[in-house]
Amino acid sequence: MSATSTHEVSALFSRGRLTAIPRRAARREQFLAHLAESLFEQGRDYTEPEVNQALPTVHEDCSALRRYLVVGGWLTRPRDGSVYRRAR
């Protein structure tokens, strides 16, 4: 992530917490990249409870964050949702 992107993402946080999920697609994409890279290791499988435990450290709406990460292609999961994996 570039220095500009890092600065733009850091502006979304106050005291380590996300103030609001970005509405603009480009800004949300930068945020999701930051979230995936900082919370989830490449090549490791995560259960849904593990994902749900990590996401509230950033924002209380973990289901919305999880959905954005999956829809955006940052996390993958099978249809049954049994396991999550960082995709990029």
N, C-alpha and C positions, 0 to 999 in steps of 0.2 A: 504494500500500500504506500502511495506517495506521501510526502510530507504535507501537501495540501489536503489530501483526502483524510489523513490522520487528524489534522487540525479541524476540518469540517465535522468529522465524527465526534471529536472531543467536545465540540460545541453543543452536542445533543445531550450531554451529561451534566449533572449537578451533584456533587458529592458522591461520585461513583455510580449514580443511578440515572437511568434514561428518563428524561423529562417527558417525552412523548414519542411514540413510534412515528417516524417520518412519513408524511403523506405523499410527498413527491417521490416518484419511482426511482430517479437517479440517486437521490439522497438516501432513500431506504436501501438501495442496493449497496451503497458504500457502508452503511451501518451493518447490514447483514453480513457482508464480507468481514468486517471487524469482529462481529459477534462469533461467527463460525471459526475464525482463526484464533480468537482468544479463549473460547470456551471448549472447543472440541478438537481433539488430536486427529491428525490424518491417519487412516488405516485402523482405527479402533472402533469396535462396535459399542453402541450405547443402548441400554434398555430405555423404554419410555420414562420410567421413574427417574433414571439418571439424567435424561434430558430435562425433565420437569424440575429436577432439583437444581440444575445449573442455571436455567433461564430466569427464575425469580431473583437471582442475585443482581440482575440488571433492571428488570421491570416486572411488575406484578402480573401482567397479562401473559403468562407463559404459553397459553394455548395459541394466542395470536402470533407470538414470536416463533413458536414451533411451526405453525402453518406457513408463515412467511419464509422460513428457512427451507422447508420442504418444497413449496411451490416455486421458490426462487432457484432451486437446484443446489443449495448449499448443503443440505442434508438429504440423504436418500433413505427410503424405507420400503419394505415389501408391503403388499396390500394389507396384510394382517397387522402391520405396525409393530411387529415383534422386536425389531432392531432398527436402530438409526446409525448412519455412518456419514461422516463428513465427505462430501463429494468433490470439493475443490479446495 
